[in-house]
Amino acid sequence: MSPADARVIRLLMELRGQGITDARVLGALEKVPRDRFVAQPFLDQAYENHALPIACGQTVSQPYIVALMTQALEVGERMKVLEIGTGSGYQAAVLSRLCRRLYTIERHKKLLAEAEQRFRDLRIHNITAKLADGGLGWPEQAPFERIMVTAAAHDIPPVLVDQLQVGGIMVLPVGEVGSGTQDLVRVVKLERGIDIQHLEPVRFVPMVEGLPDS
């Protein structure tokens, strides 16, 4: 067994101990090489269970949070999924192993270009990505059976709820970034209204409107 394989196994055991029990989610995390999504200075920490910085002031989420959000989303293999906030592409790569088609939106051109190159290098062919304001969703492709948001919104965005099909699930962090932690919630769209389940406190970068100047 290589040192890299040993680190992956240790991480998976740690995640199981933290309550990640979905075999499909653990399998996806095992197959997606996190070291391909982290910056060069942090390669030695690629399989440690914490967040790591990337360009544009963003982060690669902690593996536990990636696993927790993915498990809560309950993604089926025939589903169409929307992700808001491509970032490094790591969460998208994990989701792509669980669904039929993933649509992902990023507002930073540099991050999007790098993520799309990683998808090509890893021969991931069921991801469609675009540069846009994630808060607007992707109305041309709606409705989605699942939506994941990887940036903290002030509140549950009605625009994204509208793009979720009835019975669909959205997982996102909600709350003010300056307040310390946000609340990770699981939203189920009902015929009338939504059902909200609170998962646990988290820390995410804020969801920002519009596109950056560069």
C-alpha positions as CSV (number, residue, x, y, z in Angstrom):
1,M,0.0,0.0,0.0
2,S,1.4,3.4,-1.0
3,P,1.6,6.3,1.5
4,A,-1.2,8.1,-0.4
5,D,-3.5,5.1,-0.2
6,A,-2.8,4.9,3.5
7,R,-3.8,8.5,4.0
8,V,-7.0,8.0,2.0
9,I,-8.0,5.0,4.1
10,R,-7.2,6.9,7.3
11,L,-9.4,9.8,6.2
12,L,-12.3,7.5,5.3
13,M,-12.0,5.8,8.7
14,E,-12.1,9.2,10.4
15,L,-15.2,10.2,8.4
16,R,-17.0,7.0,9.3
17,G,-16.2,7.8,12.9
18,Q,-17.9,11.2,12.4
19,G,-21.1,9.7,11.2
20,I,-20.6,9.4,7.4
21,T,-22.2,6.0,6.8
22,D,-23.4,6.3,3.2
23,A,-21.3,3.8,1.2
24,R,-21.8,5.6,-2.1
25,V,-20.6,8.9,-0.6
26,L,-17.5,7.2,1.0
27,G,-16.8,5.4,-2.3
28,A,-16.9,8.7,-4.2
29,L,-14.6,10.4,-1.7
30,E,-12.2,7.4,-2.1
31,K,-12.1,7.7,-5.9
32,V,-11.7,11.4,-6.2
33,P,-8.0,12.4,-5.6
34,R,-8.2,15.4,-3.4
35,D,-4.5,16.1,-4.0
36,R,-5.5,17.2,-7.6
37,F,-7.6,20.0,-6.2
38,V,-5.4,21.6,-3.6
39,A,-2.7,24.2,-4.2
40,Q,1.0,23.1,-4.4
41,P,2.0,24.4,-1.0
42,F,-0.6,22.3,0.7
43,L,-0.2,19.0,-1.1
44,D,1.1,17.3,2.1
45,Q,-2.2,18.2,3.7
46,A,-4.4,17.0,0.9
47,Y,-5.9,14.1,2.9
48,E,-6.1,15.9,6.2
49,N,-9.6,16.5,7.5
50,H,-9.6,20.3,7.3
51,A,-10.2,23.1,4.8
52,L,-7.4,24.4,2.6
53,P,-7.0,27.8,0.9
54,I,-7.1,28.2,-2.9
55,A,-7.0,31.3,-5.1
56,C,-9.4,34.2,-5.0
57,G,-9.9,34.0,-1.3
58,Q,-11.8,30.7,-1.5
59,T,-11.2,27.3,0.1
60,V,-11.4,23.6,-0.6
61,S,-13.9,22.5,2.0
62,Q,-13.0,20.1,4.8
63,P,-13.6,16.5,3.7
64,Y,-16.0,16.0,6.5
65,I,-18.2,18.9,5.4
66,V,-18.0,17.7,1.8
67,A,-19.1,14.2,2.9
68,L,-21.8,15.6,5.3
69,M,-23.4,17.8,2.7
70,T,-23.2,15.1,0.0
71,Q,-24.8,12.5,2.3
72,A,-27.6,14.9,3.3
73,L,-28.3,15.6,-0.4
74,E,-29.2,11.9,-1.0
75,V,-28.1,12.0,-4.7
76,G,-29.5,9.3,-7.0
77,E,-27.6,8.1,-10.0
78,R,-30.2,9.3,-12.5
79,M,-30.6,12.8,-11.0
80,K,-29.8,16.2,-12.3
81,V,-27.9,18.3,-9.7
82,L,-27.0,22.0,-9.5
83,E,-24.0,23.2,-7.5
84,I,-23.5,26.8,-6.6
85,G,-19.8,27.6,-6.2
86,T,-17.5,25.4,-8.2
87,G,-14.3,26.6,-6.4
88,S,-11.5,24.1,-6.9
89,G,-14.0,21.6,-8.4
90,Y,-13.5,19.0,-5.6
91,Q,-17.1,18.9,-4.4
92,A,-18.3,18.8,-8.1
93,A,-16.1,15.9,-8.8
94,V,-17.5,14.0,-5.8
95,L,-21.1,14.8,-6.8
96,S,-20.4,13.8,-10.4
97,R,-19.7,10.2,-9.3
98,L,-23.2,10.0,-7.8
99,C,-25.5,11.7,-10.3
100,R,-26.4,11.6,-14.0
101,R,-25.5,15.2,-14.7
102,L,-24.1,18.0,-12.6
103,Y,-24.4,21.7,-13.5
104,T,-22.0,23.9,-11.6
105,I,-21.6,27.7,-11.4
106,E,-18.6,29.8,-10.4
107,R,-18.2,33.6,-10.3
108,H,-14.3,33.6,-10.5
109,K,-13.0,33.1,-14.0
110,K,-9.6,31.8,-12.8
111,L,-11.2,29.2,-10.5
112,L,-13.6,28.0,-13.2
113,A,-10.8,27.6,-15.8
114,E,-8.7,25.6,-13.4
115,A,-11.6,23.4,-12.2
116,E,-12.6,22.6,-15.8
117,Q,-9.0,21.6,-16.6
118,R,-9.1,19.2,-13.6
119,F,-12.3,17.7,-14.9
120,R,-10.7,17.1,-18.3
121,D,-7.6,15.7,-16.7
122,L,-9.6,13.3,-14.6
123,R,-11.9,12.4,-17.6
124,I,-15.0,13.5,-15.8
125,H,-17.6,14.0,-18.6
126,N,-20.9,14.6,-16.8
127,I,-20.2,18.1,-15.5
128,T,-21.3,21.3,-17.2
129,A,-19.8,24.5,-15.8
130,K,-20.4,28.2,-16.4
131,L,-19.2,31.6,-15.2
132,A,-22.2,33.4,-13.7
133,D,-23.8,34.7,-10.5
134,G,-24.7,31.6,-8.6
135,G,-27.4,33.4,-6.7
136,L,-29.4,33.4,-9.9
137,G,-29.2,29.6,-10.3
138,W,-29.4,28.1,-13.8
139,P,-33.0,28.7,-14.9
140,E,-32.5,27.3,-18.4
141,Q,-31.7,23.9,-16.9
142,A,-34.3,23.9,-14.1
143,P,-35.9,22.1,-12.4
144,F,-33.2,20.3,-10.5
145,E,-33.7,17.3,-8.3
146,R,-30.9,18.3,-6.0
147,I,-29.1,21.7,-5.3
148,M,-26.0,22.2,-3.3
149,V,-24.7,25.6,-2.3
150,T,-21.1,25.9,-1.1
151,A,-21.2,29.6,0.0
152,A,-23.2,31.1,2.9
153,A,-26.4,32.9,2.0
154,H,-28.1,35.4,4.3
155,D,-31.3,33.3,4.0
156,I,-32.6,30.4,1.9
157,P,-32.7,31.9,-1.6
158,P,-36.2,31.9,-3.1
159,V,-34.7,31.8,-6.6
160,L,-33.0,28.5,-5.9
161,V,-36.1,27.1,-4.2
162,D,-38.1,27.9,-7.4
163,Q,-35.5,25.9,-9.4
164,L,-35.9,22.9,-7.2
165,Q,-38.5,20.3,-8.2
166,V,-41.2,19.3,-5.7
167,G,-39.7,16.6,-3.5
168,G,-36.2,17.9,-4.3
169,I,-33.5,18.6,-1.7
170,M,-31.2,21.5,-1.3
171,V,-28.3,21.7,1.2
172,L,-26.7,25.0,2.0
173,P,-25.1,27.1,4.8
174,V,-27.3,30.0,5.9
175,G,-26.3,33.0,8.1
176,E,-24.1,36.1,8.3
177,V,-20.4,35.4,7.6
178,G,-19.3,38.0,10.2
179,S,-21.3,36.3,13.0
180,G,-18.8,33.5,13.4
181,T,-20.6,30.4,12.2
182,Q,-23.5,29.7,9.9
183,D,-26.2,27.0,10.1
184,L,-26.0,24.1,7.6
185,V,-29.5,23.3,6.6
186,R,-31.3,20.7,4.5
187,V,-34.3,22.0,2.6
188,V,-37.0,19.8,1.1
189,K,-39.4,21.4,-1.3
190,L,-43.0,20.5,-0.7
191,E,-46.2,21.0,-2.8
192,R,-46.7,24.1,-0.6
193,G,-43.6,25.6,1.1
194,I,-40.5,24.0,2.3
195,D,-39.4,21.7,5.2
196,I,-36.1,22.8,6.9
197,Q,-33.8,20.5,8.8
198,H,-30.9,22.0,10.7
199,L,-27.7,19.9,10.5
200,E,-24.8,21.6,12.3
201,P,-22.8,24.9,12.6
202,V,-20.4,25.5,9.8
203,R,-18.0,28.2,8.4
204,F,-18.2,29.1,4.7
205,V,-17.2,32.1,2.6
206,P,-20.2,34.3,1.7
207,M,-22.4,34.1,-1.3
208,V,-21.7,37.3,-3.3
209,E,-23.9,38.9,-5.9
210,G,-22.6,39.6,-9.4
211,L,-19.2,38.9,-10.9
212,P,-15.9,40.2,-9.9
213,D,-14.2,42.9,-12.0
214,S,-11.4,40.5,-13.1
